[in-house]
Amino acid sequence: MINAARLEMAREPMVWWSLASAFGFMFLLVLSANLFADAVRDGFDPRVRMPGARATRVPS
């Protein structure tokens, strides 16, 4: 697999859009997973402060 990737990158003309599309896909995948995880945490975590609520100290 590494040898095939090395041959692909050494090819003339270099097909940069395949590398850019793979990078863009992975970037969007990780970004969407992080945003989804933040939304789930905000929705289900009871320790998240509600807007307008008084700040109280949580005993540790």
Secondary structure, 3 states (H helix, E strand, C coil): CHHHHHHHHHCCCCCHHHHHHHHHHHHHHHHHHHHHHHHHHHHHCCCCCCCCCCCCCCCC
